[in-house]
Amino acid sequence: MATIAPSPKSAIERERSFFFKMAIAMALVIVAGFTFNLASGRSTFGVPLLYHVHAFVFFGWVVLYVTQNALVATGNVRLHRSLGVLALAWMPTMVGLGIALTIRSLQATGGPFFFDMNEFLFGNSLGMVAFACIVTWALIVRQRSDWHRRLMCCAMACMTGPGFGRLLPMPFFIPWGWWIASVAVPSIFILIGIIADKRRSGRVHPAWLWGFAFLAGSQLLADVVAYSDLGISITRDVVAGTPGAERDMKAYLPPDFLAP
């Protein structure tokens, strides 16, 4: 009996499938990072309300992003467009909470010891602004799906930094830890997108380059501000009178870190 071979996937179906897989991969990085922190005892659920609200909103974005890509991959574009309205409200809330938790972390403990306090403050804050800019651009050009899905993928790549920061041996990367966790490693997803485009069509879509420019450029600007006299002064004012002011502004290794 003759059998009918399944028709090969169209180019658009392959592309949609690619972005869905990318969404899952980035979500796994974020979930793995926070799960590892919990399992290793480096974080706990016994924290102030701000931490829980932050976690709910940020993981909500991860769920929304994966769901949106799943809807497109399965052809449910109408529901995808309807849910896209949520991003308009979700994104500014994320920015506000991200900056608020950065300040709270600095005041409570001085932030992660393997980051300079000023770099942590401005890197996180301007990184959130860059994320918001990419998402806003993606929403503006949502009718141009090639730009929209690539810009959203770049924005999500920006969000993987905290996940990687919890999985990598950050203390051993001092003084380059911030750039490694927040720029270099997340950029791997952008590089994957570039390679996929090159193999699929023979050219690189400019959205990838713009996404990387926002990611790296925001951190360059953050460092310029953070290490200026104004940036150092602002950081000191943020932690003044709090436990965070007791640590040195520079990244350091705790005295007992390498003790047997």
Secondary structure as GFF3:
##gff-version 3
##sequence-region A 1 260
A	DSSP	alpha_helix	11	39	.	.	.	ID=ss1
A	DSSP	alpha_helix	49	73	.	.	.	ID=ss2
A	DSSP	alpha_helix	77	109	.	.	.	ID=ss3
A	DSSP	alpha_helix	117	140	.	.	.	ID=ss4
A	DSSP	alpha_helix	145	158	.	.	.	ID=ss5
A	DSSP	alpha_helix	161	167	.	.	.	ID=ss6
A	DSSP	three_ten_helix	170	173	.	.	.	ID=ss7
A	DSSP	alpha_helix	177	179	.	.	.	ID=ss8
A	DSSP	pi_helix	180	184	.	.	.	ID=ss9
A	DSSP	alpha_helix	187	201	.	.	.	ID=ss10
A	DSSP	alpha_helix	206	226	.	.	.	ID=ss11
A	DSSP	alpha_helix	229	239	.	.	.	ID=ss12
A	DSSP	three_ten_helix	243	246	.	.	.	ID=ss13
###
